[in-house]
Amino acid sequence: MTDRPILFSGAMVRALLAGSKTQTRRLATSPQMQRVEVGDRLWVRESFTHISNRNAPPSALYAADFEEFEKPDRDWDWTPSIFMRRGASRLTLTVTDIRTMPLQNISHEDARDEGVERFRIDMSTPFPPSIMSDCSYRLGFWNIWNSLHTKAGERWDDNPGVIAITFTVERRNIDA
């Protein structure tokens, strides 16, 4: 069993906290994800800021706890998730299954377990033929994937190989 960090966006951290996200897909070309095994623990890295009070130990405020328009107006400097240290993490994921597959092989159920919302169809959106027959969680996943993966070889239409990781979520620091 190995402990590894894993980055998540604010929306996906909210899905983890809500209990709707129990899977993630990462590019199969990621050296770090190629080493993940069943039983490994992943500590979630997310955007945060340190807050301190003279009468209490230092703590963290997490950007995912706020919608973009609700973030406090104070002069806090939000630290990007890549710089989160292990001790500030509040979520631990325990890997229960790993599969390698082409991206477009994601099922409706797996897309739901990715924590995405059902996609509302706007007929002005040019959906690829590979996704047009499925109008819900797969479309939501397609939308999020393409917003994060814009390079050639990584997009939905490129159908890259991915590592599908299934996990359980614990609301605690990995060292607690």
Disulfide bonds with the S-S distance in Angstrom:
none
